[in-house]
Amino acid sequence: MADESNKWSRTDAPPPPLFFNKKERDLVKQVNDELIERVVGQQIVYYPISMEHTCFHALYEEAITKTFLPPIRVYALIEWGDTSNVATGYGIDKTFNLTIHFHKRRLTEDQDVNVQEGDFILYDGIFYEIVATVQPRRLFGQDSHQVEISATCIQARSGVFNSK
């Protein structure tokens, strides 16, 4: 017979994932919130499209006139892109491009914002339209935990968007 005092026992539940559990994710969120909002982030005004009140074309799923929800103040990291000059029959048309890096959990959990193509942004007195979104960074390499939403934006032509 084996000695019962020398026998090791198992816990009822398995241990949490090594180096990566809810506490670590919450710590990363808290640090990112403070850095983006108080140290290096810039403030933008976000104009989301109202999916309920905008009439979309049945075939093309596009809307000529869009209805927007009230604007939301968001802190993000702004990366200036290329300035493009396009020659038109009336002169040169200069447009600005930028990439906005949003903190995903801050937007989705705290502000209830879903970044989508077609939404508008006001930054530095200029309106921009989101033309593409990606989620490039993952927390600790885990696919189920994205940290960032990057939105590629182009300057909106005057008259295309009216914030009033």
C-alpha positions in Angstrom: 0.0 0.0 0.0 1.2 3.5 -0.8 1.5 6.1 1.9 -1.5 8.4 1.6 0.3 11.4 3.2 2.8 11.4 0.3 0.1 11.6 -2.4 -0.4 15.0 -4.1 -3.8 16.4 -4.7 -5.4 18.1 -7.7 -7.2 21.4 -7.6 -10.9 21.5 -8.5 -10.3 23.9 -11.4 -7.4 24.2 -13.8 -5.1 27.2 -13.3 -5.6 30.3 -15.4 -3.7 30.7 -18.6 0.0 31.4 -18.0 0.9 35.1 -18.1 -2.3 36.1 -19.7 -5.6 36.3 -17.9 -8.3 38.9 -17.2 -6.1 40.8 -14.7 -3.3 41.3 -17.3 -5.8 42.3 -20.0 -7.4 44.9 -17.6 -4.0 46.2 -16.7 -3.1 46.7 -20.4 -6.4 48.5 -21.0 -5.9 50.8 -18.0 -2.3 51.7 -19.0 -3.4 52.3 -22.7 -6.3 54.5 -21.6 -4.1 56.7 -19.5 -1.4 57.0 -22.2 -3.7 57.7 -25.0 -6.0 60.2 -23.1 -3.5 62.0 -20.9 -0.1 61.8 -22.5 0.2 61.2 -26.3 -3.4 61.0 -27.7 -5.2 63.6 -29.7 -8.8 64.4 -29.5 -11.1 63.8 -32.5 -14.9 64.1 -33.0 -16.4 60.9 -34.3 -19.7 61.0 -36.4 -21.1 57.5 -36.6 -23.7 56.6 -39.2 -27.2 55.7 -37.9 -27.8 52.3 -39.5 -31.5 52.5 -38.4 -32.4 55.9 -39.9 -30.3 55.8 -43.1 -32.0 54.6 -46.3 -29.8 52.2 -48.2 -30.3 51.2 -51.8 -31.7 47.6 -52.0 -29.3 46.4 -54.7 -26.1 48.4 -54.1 -26.4 48.8 -50.4 -25.2 52.4 -50.6 -26.9 55.5 -49.3 -26.8 58.9 -51.1 -27.8 60.8 -48.0 -26.7 59.4 -44.6 -28.2 60.1 -41.2 -25.6 60.5 -38.4 -25.8 59.9 -34.7 -24.7 62.7 -32.3 -20.9 63.2 -32.3 -18.7 61.5 -29.8 -15.4 62.8 -28.4 -12.7 60.1 -28.8 -9.0 60.0 -28.0 -6.8 58.3 -30.5 -3.3 58.3 -32.0 -3.2 60.2 -35.3 -0.6 59.3 -38.0 -0.4 61.8 -40.9 -0.4 60.2 -44.3 0.6 61.4 -47.7 -0.7 64.6 -49.2 -1.9 64.1 -52.7 -2.2 66.8 -55.4 -4.6 66.1 -58.2 -4.7 68.5 -61.2 -8.2 69.4 -62.3 -9.5 71.6 -65.0 -9.9 74.4 -62.4 -6.5 74.1 -60.7 -4.8 71.8 -58.2 -6.9 69.9 -55.7 -4.9 69.0 -52.5 -6.2 66.3 -50.1 -4.8 65.1 -46.8 -4.8 61.4 -45.7 -4.4 60.1 -42.2 -4.5 56.9 -40.2 -6.2 56.9 -36.9 -5.3 54.2 -34.3 -8.1 53.6 -31.8 -7.9 51.6 -28.6 -10.5 48.9 -29.3 -11.6 48.0 -25.8 -12.0 51.7 -24.9 -14.3 52.3 -27.8 -16.4 49.1 -27.7 -16.7 48.6 -23.9 -16.7 52.2 -22.5 -18.0 54.4 -25.4 -20.1 51.8 -27.3 -18.7 52.9 -30.6 -18.2 50.5 -33.6 -15.7 52.0 -36.1 -17.1 51.5 -39.7 -16.2 52.6 -43.2 -18.2 55.6 -44.2 -18.2 57.3 -40.8 -16.8 60.8 -40.6 -14.2 62.3 -38.3 -13.4 65.9 -37.4 -9.7 66.5 -36.7 -7.9 69.8 -36.7 -10.9 71.6 -38.3 -11.0 69.2 -41.3 -13.5 66.5 -41.9 -12.3 63.0 -42.9 -14.1 59.9 -44.1 -13.1 56.4 -43.0 -12.4 54.4 -46.1 -10.8 51.3 -44.6 -10.4 49.6 -41.2 -8.1 46.9 -39.9 -7.3 45.3 -36.6 -3.5 44.8 -36.8 -2.4 44.3 -33.2 -3.2 41.5 -30.9 -2.7 41.4 -27.2 0.2 38.9 -26.4 -0.3 37.4 -29.9 -3.8 36.1 -29.1 -6.2 36.2 -32.0 -9.2 36.5 -29.7 -7.9 39.8 -28.1 -7.3 42.6 -30.5 -5.9 45.8 -29.0 -6.2 48.3 -31.9 -8.5 49.4 -34.7 -6.7 51.3 -37.4 -8.8 53.5 -39.7 -7.5 54.9 -43.0 -9.2 58.2 -43.7 -9.2 60.7 -46.6 -10.2 64.3 -46.5 -13.9 64.8 -47.3 -14.7 67.3 -50.0 -16.5 70.4 -48.9 -20.2 69.9 -49.1 -20.1 66.1 -48.8 -20.5 66.2 -45.0 -22.5 68.7 -43.0 -22.2 68.4 -39.2 -25.2 70.5 -38.5 
